[in-house]
């Protein structure tokens, strides 16, 4: 289950305005989450999506209404980048999104959007370009596991490969000389 530091200030009118803005009704399990937590900072939590088998990601935040990472601003930022039947509801440590689908048939399904696979220009992303996490928001919440870094070290995991942006590396090197 999610380990979250909840946002304060949930407002029912903001929920209604958001639903009207996006043109979809939100699933009840997601509405209850917003009423109880209004999004927030997620601590030590990992989740799973399916792309060529099981893939893990570190969940870092869930978006709320009127919060620092506001649902409305996140919707505006990503509305032309993710499928138009989805809303962004959370973020992972790498800047990827957790999305909630609001179209019939797959209504309430939760997906992982990998920004590395984003399409540009005339190509539009479809729901088939995202990776399934869970069939309902409640199932998504229940699937979240506690990430215990101490246990991982004991299991003998080792870093195989690290990639650093070349511009960032130059900046680090320049700053280390000062």
C-alpha positions as CSV (number, residue, x, y, z in Angstrom):
1,X,0.0,0.0,0.0
2,X,1.1,3.5,-0.7
3,X,3.3,5.4,1.9
4,X,2.2,9.0,1.3
5,X,2.6,12.3,3.0
6,X,-0.8,13.7,2.0
7,X,-1.5,17.2,0.7
8,X,-3.8,19.4,2.6
9,X,-6.6,21.5,1.4
10,X,-8.9,19.2,-0.6
11,X,-11.8,21.2,-2.1
12,X,-14.9,19.6,-3.6
13,X,-15.5,22.5,-5.9
14,X,-12.0,22.1,-7.4
15,X,-12.8,18.4,-8.0
16,X,-16.0,19.4,-9.8
17,X,-14.1,22.1,-11.8
18,X,-11.4,19.6,-12.8
19,X,-13.9,17.0,-13.9
20,X,-15.7,19.6,-16.0
21,X,-12.4,20.9,-17.5
22,X,-11.3,17.4,-18.7
23,X,-14.8,16.4,-19.8
24,X,-14.8,13.1,-18.0
25,X,-16.1,11.8,-14.7
26,X,-13.4,10.4,-12.4
27,X,-13.6,6.9,-11.0
28,X,-15.0,6.6,-7.5
29,X,-11.9,4.9,-6.0
30,X,-9.8,7.8,-7.4
31,X,-12.2,10.4,-6.0
32,X,-12.0,8.8,-2.6
33,X,-8.2,8.9,-2.7
34,X,-8.3,12.6,-3.6
35,X,-10.7,13.3,-0.7
36,X,-8.6,11.4,1.8
37,X,-5.0,12.4,0.6
38,X,-5.4,15.0,-2.2
39,X,-2.2,13.5,-3.7
40,X,1.1,14.0,-2.0
41,X,4.7,13.0,-1.7
42,X,5.2,9.3,-1.9
43,X,7.9,7.7,0.3
44,X,9.8,4.5,-0.2
45,X,7.3,3.0,-2.6
46,X,7.7,1.0,-5.8
47,X,5.2,-0.2,-8.3
48,X,5.2,-2.4,-11.3
49,X,4.2,-2.1,-15.0
50,X,4.5,-4.6,-17.8
51,X,6.8,-4.1,-20.7
52,X,8.5,-7.2,-22.0
53,X,7.8,-8.7,-18.6
54,X,7.6,-7.1,-15.2
55,X,9.3,-3.7,-14.7
56,X,9.6,-1.8,-11.4
57,X,9.6,2.0,-10.9
58,X,10.0,4.3,-7.9
59,X,6.8,6.2,-7.3
60,X,7.6,9.7,-5.9
61,X,4.4,11.8,-6.1
62,X,0.7,11.7,-6.6
63,X,-1.0,14.9,-8.0
64,X,-3.7,16.7,-6.0
65,X,-6.0,19.6,-6.5
66,X,-4.7,23.0,-5.5
67,X,-1.4,21.4,-4.4
68,X,2.2,22.0,-5.5
69,X,1.9,19.4,-8.2
70,X,-1.7,20.3,-9.2
71,X,-3.8,18.0,-11.3
72,X,-5.0,20.9,-13.5
73,X,-1.5,22.2,-14.2
74,X,-0.2,18.6,-14.9
75,X,-3.2,18.0,-17.2
76,X,-2.4,21.2,-19.1
77,X,1.3,20.3,-19.4
78,X,0.8,16.8,-20.7
79,X,-2.6,17.0,-22.5
80,X,-1.0,16.9,-26.0
81,X,1.7,14.5,-25.0
82,X,-0.3,11.6,-23.5
83,X,-3.4,9.9,-25.0
84,X,-6.3,12.3,-24.8
85,X,-8.4,9.7,-22.8
86,X,-5.9,9.8,-20.0
87,X,-5.0,12.2,-17.2
88,X,-1.6,12.2,-15.4
89,X,-2.1,11.4,-11.7
90,X,1.5,10.7,-10.5
91,X,5.2,10.7,-11.2
92,X,8.1,8.4,-10.8
93,X,11.7,9.2,-9.9
94,X,12.7,9.4,-13.6
95,X,10.0,12.0,-14.6
96,X,7.7,9.3,-16.1
97,X,3.9,9.5,-15.4
98,X,1.3,7.3,-13.9
99,X,-1.9,7.9,-15.9
100,X,-5.5,7.2,-15.4
101,X,-7.6,6.2,-18.4
102,X,-11.1,7.7,-18.6
103,X,-12.5,6.1,-21.8
104,X,-15.1,3.4,-21.7
105,X,-13.9,-0.1,-22.1
106,X,-10.6,0.6,-20.3
107,X,-12.2,3.1,-17.9
108,X,-10.2,3.4,-14.6
109,X,-7.2,1.5,-15.9
110,X,-3.9,2.8,-14.6
111,X,-0.9,3.1,-17.0
112,X,2.7,3.9,-17.0
113,X,3.9,6.6,-19.5
114,X,7.6,6.4,-20.4
115,X,8.7,9.9,-21.6
116,X,11.7,8.2,-23.4
117,X,9.1,6.7,-25.8
118,X,7.2,9.9,-26.3
119,X,6.0,10.6,-29.9
120,X,6.5,14.0,-31.5
121,X,5.1,16.2,-34.2
122,X,2.0,14.6,-36.0
123,X,2.1,11.2,-34.3
124,X,-0.3,11.0,-31.4
125,X,0.2,8.6,-28.5
126,X,-2.6,6.1,-28.0
127,X,-3.5,4.0,-25.0
128,X,-1.6,1.1,-26.7
129,X,1.7,3.2,-26.3
130,X,1.3,3.0,-22.5
131,X,2.1,0.1,-20.2
132,X,-0.6,-1.3,-18.0
133,X,-0.1,-1.1,-14.2
134,X,-3.6,-2.1,-12.9
135,X,-7.2,-2.3,-14.1
136,X,-8.5,0.0,-11.3
137,X,-7.0,2.7,-9.2
138,X,-7.7,0.7,-6.0
139,X,-5.8,-2.2,-7.5
140,X,-2.9,0.1,-8.3
141,X,-2.8,1.4,-4.7
142,X,-2.9,-2.2,-3.4
143,X,-0.1,-3.2,-5.7
144,X,2.4,-0.6,-4.4
145,X,5.2,-2.1,-2.4
146,X,7.4,-0.6,0.2
147,X,10.9,-0.2,-1.2
148,X,13.4,-1.2,1.5
149,X,16.8,-0.2,0.2
150,X,18.5,-1.9,3.1
151,X,17.0,-5.3,2.1
152,X,18.0,-4.8,-1.6
153,X,21.6,-4.3,-0.6
154,X,21.5,-7.5,1.4
155,X,20.2,-9.4,-1.6
156,X,23.3,-8.6,-3.5
157,X,22.0,-6.2,-6.1
158,X,24.8,-4.3,-7.9
159,X,24.7,-1.4,-10.3
160,X,25.6,-2.7,-13.8
161,X,25.5,0.5,-15.8
162,X,25.2,4.2,-15.1
163,X,24.4,6.9,-17.7
164,X,25.1,10.6,-17.2
165,X,24.1,13.3,-19.5
166,X,27.3,14.7,-21.1
167,X,26.3,18.3,-20.5
168,X,25.5,17.6,-16.9
169,X,28.9,15.8,-16.5
170,X,30.7,18.9,-18.0
171,X,28.9,21.1,-15.5
172,X,29.9,18.8,-12.6
173,X,33.5,18.8,-13.8
174,X,33.5,22.6,-14.1
175,X,32.0,23.1,-10.7
176,X,34.5,20.7,-9.0
177,X,37.4,22.9,-10.1
178,X,36.0,25.8,-8.1
